[in-house]
Amino acid sequence: MISKPVAWAVRGSARCWRLRAVFKAALEATGVNGRRWYSTPVRDGVSGMEEILARVVVPLASYETRDKCPPPPESNSLEFMHFYRSLDKEDKVDFLTKLSQDYGVDHKSISELAVKLLDIQLRDLATILQVEDRLRYGLTPRYKQFLSHISKAEGGVKFLVDLRADVLDIIAAKASESPHIRDLNGTLKSLLSEWFSVGLLRLERITWQSPCEILQKISQYEAVHPIRNWSDLKRRVGPYRRCFAFTHAAMPGEPLVVLHVALTEDISDNIQSIVREFATLDSEEDVNKINSAIFYSISSTQAGLQGVELGNYLIKRVVRELQSEFPHMAQFSSLSPIPGFSTWLQGLLSQYRKEGRGLDLLSEQEWKEVEHATDSTPGTTAVDSLRKLISTSEWMRSERLSNVLEPILMRLCAWYLYGEKRRGYALNPVANFHLQNGATMWRINWRADTSPRGVANSCGIMVNYRYFLNETSENGAAYLQNKVITASEQVLGFVSQFQKNSKL
């Protein structure tokens, strides 16, 4: 088996000359004479990485001088940023692996401090607390201090957000075998959570008068219901609509999370009436027709902020903003997609068929209706007919097929949202998000999204998560602490039907 150092050298040698050129460009960009740092030629790609890291990532100051050491020059941060951006994807994996492995915690000194802490347990409390503080300081990775310095450079916070996105990609793709990468991710997440705490964020309402660059990014980042053109965008920030975004002073002109709201008379049960309503483009708002706020799209724009809670705070801030603008408004609800429902349903049908209990999923009468409606050929099982039917959108164009499938899909969808769990919480990520916020799983809507994307993802079904403001704190706590989902009678009725028909 090849040792890790040898593997590093073999992988790095092939990129030796290119990395030397990149490093030279990095030095020239910061106006520094490279000869001052290199007495011998760079041997390979790895040594090039080692040299820049050894120079710009300064050692952790001693415990006694931790508050007295001057910060490293800003040129270190700028050079690191320039060098990293110049690397290709594979080199970034090597570079981040090396950063996390060689510039983390001094494990030897930590072991010694841990032993010392055990040895002094009978000493006075002041001594114990001082050793604990030394241990806490020693557990600070060298690179954490350096990352903090990068955040102070111009564009540094945005750089670190993008850097964490790269780290998350490495973890997801299992591109590095080093366990230190996960520690680096945890450190970055902790720092970003502090820098992007809700008290440091600014709530901005986006209008047609907002800067063109912001409007373009709002259109670009919309992930739930894609914006087709400028007229569509103008409509989504115009009358009877509101668009809000969180921004941060360190990332000017860059929306972090975006929430689209429709102002309606009643709680909407169809997304096309919201995103394709042309009549509202140049009309004036009638306050008497605004009784409900429908959150129909929320999009996180920065992959590197994954796991940093922003969306839930945005909804709460927007509710307060709308209550201030419309004091009479009493109904707050989402109109949410159900990503993953169709995939889950196909898997469920396959499982039932494989286990030989396909007929348990529907009633005998429903299976007959499916066979009759699909004109199943001899030898084709009813389960196969149903799988084939929902794998296409053709049934949406047939009133007959739609009527047959409605009660079946509605109760299956209710079970998917309410009954399918991951570690005790809702499997569906959108459901999990709103339930954590304290919303009630209120209404499942048939043919709510008839777009090709809506049919493919969730058989055209959408769900309202309703925010009863005097109940959200209690609901959220019950869900997070006891995994209790608050749901309406409609949802619970569908769940009961599923359990009865599926013989669970």
C-alpha positions in Angstrom: 0.0 0.0 0.0 1.4 3.4 -1.0 2.0 5.8 1.9 0.2 9.1 2.0 3.4 11.2 1.6 4.4 9.2 -1.5 0.9 9.5 -2.9 1.0 13.3 -2.4 4.3 13.5 -4.2 3.1 11.4 -7.2 -0.1 13.4 -7.6 1.7 16.7 -7.1 4.7 16.2 -9.5 2.4 16.1 -12.6 1.3 19.6 -11.7 4.6 21.0 -10.6 5.3 23.5 -13.3 1.7 24.8 -13.5 1.6 25.4 -9.7 4.9 27.2 -9.8 3.4 29.5 -12.4 0.3 30.0 -10.4 2.4 30.8 -7.3 4.5 33.2 -9.2 1.4 35.0 -10.4 0.1 35.2 -6.9 3.3 36.8 -5.7 3.3 39.3 -8.6 -0.3 40.2 -7.9 0.6 41.2 -4.3 3.7 43.1 -5.4 6.1 40.9 -3.5 9.5 39.7 -4.6 9.2 35.9 -4.8 13.0 35.4 -4.6 13.0 36.5 -1.0 11.1 33.3 0.0 12.6 30.7 -2.3 16.2 29.7 -1.8 15.6 26.5 -3.8 13.3 25.7 -6.7 9.9 24.3 -6.0 10.2 20.5 -6.3 6.6 19.7 -6.9 3.0 20.9 -6.5 2.8 19.8 -2.9 5.9 21.7 -1.8 4.5 24.8 -3.5 1.4 24.5 -1.4 3.5 23.8 1.7 5.6 26.9 1.2 2.7 29.3 0.8 0.8 27.8 3.8 3.9 27.8 6.0 4.4 31.5 5.3 0.9 32.9 5.4 -0.6 30.8 8.2 1.2 32.1 11.2 1.7 29.9 14.3 -0.8 30.2 17.2 0.5 32.6 19.7 1.5 31.3 23.1 -1.2 31.3 25.8 0.6 34.1 27.7 0.9 36.4 24.6 -2.4 35.5 22.9 -3.8 39.1 23.4 -0.6 40.9 22.7 0.5 39.6 19.3 0.0 42.0 16.4 -2.2 40.7 13.5 -0.4 39.3 10.4 -0.2 41.7 7.4 -3.3 41.9 5.2 -1.1 40.9 2.3 -1.1 37.3 3.7 -4.8 37.1 3.3 -4.9 38.6 -0.1 -2.1 36.4 -1.4 -3.8 33.3 0.0 -7.1 34.3 -1.7 -5.4 34.9 -5.0 -3.5 31.7 -4.9 -6.5 29.6 -4.0 -8.7 31.1 -6.7 -6.0 30.2 -9.3 -6.2 26.5 -8.5 -8.3 24.0 -10.4 -10.8 21.8 -8.6 -8.4 18.9 -8.0 -5.7 21.2 -6.6 -8.2 22.8 -4.3 -8.9 19.4 -2.8 -5.2 18.9 -2.1 -4.7 22.4 -0.8 -7.7 22.3 1.6 -6.7 18.8 2.8 -3.2 20.0 3.5 -4.5 23.2 5.3 -6.8 21.1 7.5 -4.3 18.4 8.3 -1.1 20.4 8.9 -2.4 23.7 10.3 -5.1 22.5 12.8 -4.7 21.6 16.4 -1.4 20.6 18.0 -2.6 17.1 19.3 0.5 16.5 21.3 0.1 19.6 23.4 -3.6 19.0 23.8 -2.9 15.5 25.2 -0.4 16.9 27.7 -2.9 19.6 28.8 -5.7 16.9 29.2 -3.4 14.8 31.4 -2.5 17.9 33.5 -6.2 18.7 33.9 -6.9 15.2 35.3 -3.9 15.5 37.6 -5.0 18.7 39.2 -8.6 17.8 40.0 -7.9 18.0 43.7 -6.4 21.5 43.5 -8.2 24.8 44.0 -10.9 25.9 41.6 -8.9 28.8 40.2 -6.1 26.5 39.1 -8.5 24.1 37.4 -10.2 26.9 35.6 -6.9 28.3 34.3 -5.9 24.9 32.9 -9.3 24.5 31.3 -8.9 27.8 29.7 -5.4 26.8 28.4 -7.0 23.6 27.0 -9.8 25.6 25.4 -7.3 27.9 23.7 -5.1 25.0 22.6 -8.0 23.4 20.8 -8.2 26.4 18.5 -6.9 25.3 15.0 -4.2 27.5 13.6 -6.2 27.9 10.4 -9.2 29.3 12.4 -7.2 32.3 13.4 -6.0 32.7 9.8 -9.6 32.4 8.5 -10.7 35.2 10.9 -8.0 37.4 9.5 -9.1 36.7 6.0 -12.6 37.9 6.9 -11.2 41.3 7.6 -9.8 41.7 4.1 -11.8 43.3 1.3 -14.0 40.5 -0.1 -12.8 38.1 2.5 -16.2 37.1 3.9 -17.5 36.3 0.5 -14.3 34.3 -0.2 -14.8 32.2 2.9 -18.5 31.6 2.1 -17.4 30.3 -1.3 -14.5 28.3 0.3 -17.0 26.5 2.5 -19.1 25.7 -0.5 -16.0 24.0 -1.9 -15.4 22.1 1.3 -19.1 20.9 1.3 -18.6 19.7 -2.3 -15.5 17.8 -1.3 -17.3 16.1 1.6 -20.4 15.2 -0.6 -18.2 13.8 -3.4 -15.8 12.1 -0.9 -13.0 13.6 -2.8 -10.7 13.6 0.2 -10.0 10.7 2.6 -8.9 13.1 5.4 -11.2 13.3 8.4 -9.7 16.8 9.0 -11.8 18.2 6.2 -14.9 17.7 8.3 -13.2 19.7 11.1 -12.5 22.5 8.7 -16.1 22.5 7.6 -17.2 22.7 11.2 -14.9 25.6 12.0 -16.1 27.5 8.9 -19.7 26.9 9.8 -19.1 28.1 13.3 -17.4 31.3 12.1 -20.0 32.0 9.5 -22.8 31.5 12.0 -21.3 34.2 14.2 -20.7 36.6 11.3 -24.2 36.0 9.8 -26.2 36.1 13.1 -29.6 37.7 12.5 -28.7 40.8 14.4 -26.0 41.6 11.8 -28.3 41.1 8.8 -30.3 43.8 7.0 -33.8 43.2 5.7 -34.3 44.8 2.3 -37.5 45.0 0.3 -36.7 44.5 -3.4 -38.8 46.7 -5.8 -38.6 47.5 -9.5 -36.6 50.6 -8.4 -33.9 48.5 -6.7 -30.5 48.5 -8.5 -30.4 46.5 -11.7 -27.7 44.2 -10.3 -29.8 43.2 -7.4 -32.9 42.5 -9.6 -30.7 40.4 -11.9 -29.5 38.3 -8.9 -33.0 37.9 -7.6 -34.0 36.5 -11.0 -30.8 34.3 -11.2 -31.2 32.9 -7.7 -34.9 32.0 -7.9 -34.8 28.2 -7.4 -38.5 27.3 -6.7 -40.4 28.9 -9.6 -38.0 30.1 -12.3 -38.4 33.7 -13.5 -39.0 33.7 -17.3 -38.2 37.3 -18.3 -38.0 40.9 -17.1 -41.8 41.3 -17.2 -42.2 38.3 -15.0 -39.7 39.7 -12.6 -41.4 43.1 -12.6 -44.7 41.4 -11.7 -43.1 39.5 -8.8 -41.9 42.8 -7.2 -45.0 44.8 -8.2 -48.5 45.4 -6.8 -49.9 42.6 -4.6 -46.5 41.1 -4.3 -43.5 41.6 -1.9 -40.0 40.4 -2.3 -37.6 40.6 0.7 -34.0 39.6 1.1 -31.4 39.5 3.9 -28.1 41.2 3.1 -24.9 41.6 5.0 -22.6 44.6 5.2 -19.5 42.4 4.3 -21.2 41.3 1.0 -22.8 44.4 -0.5 -25.2 43.9 -3.3 -25.4 40.2 -2.6 -28.8 38.8 -1.4 -28.3 35.9 1.0 -31.8 34.5 1.2 -34.8 35.7 -0.8 -38.5 35.4 0.1 -41.3 36.0 -2.4 -44.8 36.9 -1.0 -48.2 37.2 -2.6 -50.8 39.4 -1.0 -54.2 37.8 -1.5 -57.8 37.8 -0.1 -57.7 34.1 0.9 -55.0 31.4 1.3 -54.0 30.4 -2.2 -54.3 26.8 -3.3 -52.7 27.2 -6.8 -49.3 28.5 -7.7 -50.1 29.4 -11.3 -52.6 32.0 -10.1 -49.6 33.7 -8.3 -46.7 33.4 -10.7 -48.6 33.8 -14.0 -51.1 36.5 -12.9 -50.8 39.3 -15.5 -53.6 41.4 -14.3 -51.6 42.7 -11.3 -48.7 44.2 -13.3 -49.9 47.8 -13.5 -52.8 47.8 -11.0 -53.0 49.7 -7.7 -53.3 47.7 -4.5 -56.7 47.7 -2.8 -56.0 47.2 0.9 -59.5 45.8 1.4 -58.5 42.8 -0.8 -55.4 42.0 1.1 -56.1 39.6 4.0 -53.5 37.0 3.5 -49.7 36.8 3.0 -48.6 33.7 1.0 -44.9 32.8 1.2 -44.6 31.0 -2.2 -40.8 30.9 -2.7 -37.8 31.1 -0.4 -34.3 30.6 -1.9 -30.9 30.4 -0.2 -28.4 32.0 -2.6 -25.1 31.0 -1.0 -24.2 27.3 -0.9 -21.5 28.1 1.6 -24.1 29.2 4.2 -25.8 25.7 4.3 -26.8 24.9 7.8 -26.5 28.6 8.9 -30.1 29.5 10.0 -31.3 32.4 7.9 -34.6 31.4 6.2 -36.6 30.9 9.4 -35.5 34.4 10.7 -36.4 36.0 7.4 -39.9 34.7 7.5 -40.4 36.0 11.1 -39.0 39.4 10.2 -41.2 39.6 7.1 -44.3 38.8 9.1 -43.5 41.7 11.4 -42.9 44.0 8.4 -46.2 43.0 6.8 -48.1 43.4 10.1 -46.8 46.9 10.3 -47.9 47.7 6.8 -51.2 45.8 7.0 -52.4 45.8 10.7 -55.6 44.0 9.8 -53.7 41.0 8.2 -54.4 37.8 10.1 -53.5 34.9 7.7 -49.9 33.9 7.0 -49.3 30.8 5.1 -46.8 29.2 2.6 -47.8 27.6 -0.7 -45.0 25.0 -0.8 -43.7 22.5 -3.3 -43.2 18.9 -2.3 -39.8 17.9 -3.8 -39.1 14.2 -3.7 -42.7 13.0 -3.5 -42.8 11.4 -6.9 -39.5 9.7 -6.4 -40.6 8.4 -3.0 -43.9 7.2 -4.5 -42.1 5.3 -7.3 -39.9 3.6 -4.7 -42.9 2.7 -2.5 -44.7 1.1 -5.4 -41.6 -0.9 -6.4 -41.2 -2.0 -2.8 -44.8 -3.2 -2.5 -44.6 -5.0 -5.8 -41.3 -6.7 -4.8 -42.8 -7.8 -1.5 -45.8 -9.2 -3.3 -48.3 -7.0 -1.5 -49.0 -4.4 -4.2 -52.7 -4.8 -3.8 -52.4 -3.7 -0.1 -51.6 -0.1 -1.2 -55.0 0.6 -2.7 -58.5 -0.7 -2.1 -59.8 -3.4 -4.5 -62.2 -0.9 -6.0 -59.4 1.6 -6.6 -57.3 -1.0 -8.4 -60.2 -1.8 -10.7 -60.6 1.8 -11.5 -56.9 2.2 -12.2 -56.9 -0.8 -14.6 -60.1 0.4 -16.3 -58.8 4.0 -16.7 -55.4 2.9 -18.0 -56.7 0.2 -20.3 -54.1 -2.2 -18.8 -53.0 -4.9 -21.3 -53.3 -8.5 -20.3 -50.5 -9.6 -18.1 -49.7 -6.1 -16.9 -50.1 -5.8 -13.1 -52.1 -2.9 -11.7 -49.0 -1.7 -9.8 -47.0 -1.5 -13.0 -49.9 0.4 -14.7 -50.0 2.9 -11.8 -46.2 3.4 -11.8 -46.2 4.0 -15.6 -49.1 6.4 -15.2 -47.5 8.7 -12.6 -44.1 8.6 -14.4 -45.6 10.8 -17.1 -47.7 13.9 -17.1 -50.2 12.6 -19.6 -52.8 11.8 -16.9 -53.0 15.5 -16.0 -54.6 16.1 -19.4 -57.4 13.6 -18.7 -60.2 14.5 -16.4 -61.1 10.8 -16.1 -57.6 9.8 -15.0 -57.2 12.8 -12.7 -60.4 12.0 -10.9 -59.3 8.4 -10.4 -55.9 9.3 -9.1 -56.9 12.3 -6.8 -58.0 10.4 -3.7 -55.1 7.9 -4.1 -52.4 10.5 -4.5 -53.7 12.9 -1.9 -53.6 10.3 0.9 -50.2 9.0 -0.3 -48.9 12.5 -0.3 -50.3 13.2 3.2 -48.5 10.1 4.5 -45.2 11.1 2.8 -45.4 14.5 4.4 -46.7 13.4 7.8 -45.6 9.8 8.3 -42.2 9.4 6.5 -39.4 10.4 8.9 -35.7 10.8 9.1 -34.4 10.5 12.6 -37.9 11.2 13.8 -38.3 14.4 11.8 -40.2 14.9 8.6 -38.3 13.4 5.6 -39.4 16.1 3.3 -36.9 19.0 3.7 -39.5 21.8 3.0 -41.9 20.3 5.6 -39.0 20.0 8.1 -38.2 23.7 7.5 -41.7 25.0 8.1 -42.4 22.7 11.0 -39.3 23.8 12.8 -40.6 27.3 12.4 -43.8 26.3 14.2 -46.1 26.2 11.2 -49.1 23.9 11.0 -49.4 21.4 8.2 -52.7 22.9 7.1 -53.9 21.9 3.7 -52.8 19.6 0.8 -53.9 21.0 -2.6 -54.8 19.0 -5.7 -53.6 20.2 -9.1 -51.9 23.1 -7.4 -48.8 23.2 -9.7 -49.6 21.9 -13.2 -46.2 23.0 -14.6 -44.0 20.1 -16.0 -41.7 20.6 -13.0 -44.5 20.5 -10.5 -46.0 17.3 -12.0 -42.6 15.6 -12.2 -41.6 16.4 -8.6 -44.9 16.1 -6.7 -47.7 15.0 -9.1 -48.9 18.6 -9.2 -49.7 18.6 -5.5 -48.7 21.5 -3.1 -49.2 22.1 0.6 -50.0 25.1 2.8 -48.0 25.4 6.0 -50.0 27.9 8.0 -48.5 30.2 10.6 -50.8 30.8 13.5 -48.7 33.5 15.2 -49.9 32.7 18.7 -49.0 29.0 18.3 -45.7 29.0 16.4 -43.4 29.0 19.5 -45.3 26.1 21.1 -45.5 24.1 17.8 -41.9 24.6 17.0 -40.8 23.5 20.5 -43.0 20.4 20.3 -41.6 19.4 16.9 -37.9 20.0 17.8 -38.0 18.5 21.3 -40.6 15.8 20.9 -40.9 15.4 17.1 -44.6 16.2 17.2 -46.1 17.4 13.9 -49.0 19.8 14.2 -51.5 19.1 11.4 -55.0 20.0 10.4 -58.0 17.6 10.3 -57.8 17.4 6.5 -54.2 16.2 6.7 -54.8 13.8 9.5 -57.9 12.5 7.7 -55.8 11.6 4.6 -53.2 10.0 6.9 -55.9 7.8 8.5 -57.1 6.8 5.1 -53.6 5.8 4.0 -53.1 3.7 7.2 -56.5 2.0 6.6 -56.0 1.2 2.9 -52.4 0.3 3.2 -53.0 -2.1 6.1 -50.3 -0.5 8.2 
